[in-house]
Amino acid sequence: AEVWDWADASGTRTVDSHIKALRRKIGAERIRTVHGVGYALETPAP
């Protein structure tokens, strides 16, 4: 909410919602949570 200067907190979980949808689409093992930082996209092994 602070990033976009919104008056309410309705969009504070937007990133989490998008990450959840991405994990469903491309596989949960491809997106790694980096605690205190955010997320990392893993490259598949050849």
Protein Blocks (a to p, Z undefined) as FASTA:
>chain_A
ZZnopabfklmmmmmmmmmmmmmmnopklpccdehilpcdddddZZ
